[in-house]
């Protein structure tokens, strides 16, 4: 039986990772803060569109550049497929913001956000779930 070394069994942990190293850190924190404000006022139980409308209001009031339901083409072997993705929001022209109002986030929603990142060629996504008692979010990096 082949023995595996301890190094291959345990994932490497980044000991030199710091919060200030995050790409678009301030922008993502600002978006998350506005999502928390929306959740604090509306609570859970509304549709994604209701949270999106409230968040769009917050973006306008805070002079945050955004596009709602931005269309992204899907490329395959040098062609553009007839189907495409729409992000809930593209914020600061670089952050894909996906809103959910579900009981709990799963890998399916993370994969969806990764697909949107790949199609948009952006590097940072925020997956926000308004459907829980307290706001849940994930920072997704491509």
C-alpha positions in Angstrom: 0.0 0.0 0.0 1.4 3.4 -1.0 1.7 5.9 1.8 0.7 9.5 1.4 2.8 12.1 3.0 1.2 14.3 5.6 1.6 17.3 3.3 -0.7 15.8 0.7 -3.3 15.0 3.2 -3.6 18.4 4.8 -4.5 21.4 2.7 -2.1 24.3 2.9 -3.2 27.2 5.1 -2.2 30.7 4.1 -0.5 32.2 7.2 0.4 35.4 5.5 -3.1 36.3 4.3 -4.4 39.6 5.5 -7.7 41.4 5.1 -6.0 44.4 3.5 -4.8 42.1 0.7 -8.3 41.4 -0.6 -9.0 42.8 -4.1 -11.7 45.5 -4.1 -12.0 45.1 -0.3 -13.5 48.5 0.4 -16.0 48.2 -2.4 -17.2 44.7 -1.3 -17.5 45.9 2.3 -19.6 48.8 1.1 -21.9 46.6 -0.9 -22.3 44.1 2.0 -23.0 47.0 4.4 -25.9 48.2 2.1 -27.2 44.7 1.9 -27.2 44.5 5.7 -29.2 47.8 5.8 -31.8 46.4 3.4 -32.1 43.2 5.3 -32.4 45.0 8.6 -35.3 47.1 7.3 -37.1 44.5 5.2 -36.2 41.3 7.1 -36.6 37.9 5.4 -39.6 36.6 3.3 -39.6 38.9 0.3 -38.7 38.0 -3.3 -35.3 38.6 -4.8 -36.8 41.4 -6.9 -38.0 43.3 -3.8 -34.5 43.1 -2.2 -33.0 44.1 -5.6 -35.3 47.2 -5.8 -34.3 48.3 -2.3 -30.6 47.7 -3.0 -30.9 49.7 -6.2 -32.3 52.6 -4.2 -29.3 52.3 -1.8 -26.9 52.3 -4.7 -28.4 55.5 -6.1 -28.5 57.2 -2.7 -24.8 56.3 -2.1 -23.6 57.2 -5.6 -22.4 53.7 -6.2 -22.0 52.8 -9.9 -24.0 49.8 -10.9 -25.8 48.0 -13.8 -28.9 45.9 -13.0 -29.4 42.7 -14.9 -26.3 43.2 -17.1 -26.2 40.7 -20.0 -23.1 38.5 -20.4 -22.4 36.4 -23.5 -21.2 32.8 -23.1 -18.3 31.9 -25.3 -17.5 28.4 -26.5 -14.6 27.4 -28.8 -14.4 30.9 -30.3 -18.1 31.4 -30.8 -20.8 33.2 -28.8 -23.6 30.9 -27.8 -27.2 32.0 -28.3 -27.9 31.8 -24.5 -26.5 34.3 -22.1 -26.4 35.2 -18.4 -27.8 38.2 -16.6 -26.2 39.2 -13.4 -28.5 40.7 -10.8 -26.1 43.6 -10.5 -22.6 44.5 -11.7 -21.3 47.0 -9.2 -18.2 49.2 -9.7 -18.0 47.6 -13.1 -16.1 44.7 -11.6 -18.1 43.0 -8.9 -20.9 40.5 -9.8 -23.6 40.7 -7.2 -26.0 37.8 -7.1 -29.0 38.0 -4.8 -30.9 35.1 -3.3 -34.0 34.8 -1.0 -33.8 31.2 -0.1 -33.7 29.1 3.0 -29.9 28.4 2.7 -27.2 28.8 0.1 -25.8 25.7 -1.6 -23.0 24.8 -4.0 -25.5 25.4 -6.8 -25.7 29.1 -6.2 -21.9 29.3 -5.8 -21.4 27.5 -9.1 -23.9 29.9 -10.7 -21.9 32.9 -9.5 -18.7 31.3 -10.8 -20.3 30.9 -14.2 -21.3 34.6 -14.2 -17.7 35.5 -13.2 -16.3 33.4 -16.1 -18.7 34.9 -18.6 -18.1 38.5 -17.4 -14.3 38.0 -17.1 -14.6 39.6 -13.7 -12.7 38.3 -10.7 -14.9 39.0 -7.7 -18.5 38.0 -7.0 -20.7 38.5 -4.0 -23.5 36.0 -3.3 -26.0 37.5 -0.9 -28.9 35.5 0.7 -31.7 37.6 2.2 -33.8 34.5 3.0 -32.3 33.7 6.4 -32.9 35.3 9.8 -29.6 37.2 9.5 -28.0 38.1 6.2 -25.6 35.6 4.8 -23.0 36.3 2.1 -20.1 34.7 0.4 -17.3 36.3 -1.4 -16.6 34.3 -4.6 -13.3 34.6 -6.4 -12.5 33.3 -9.8 
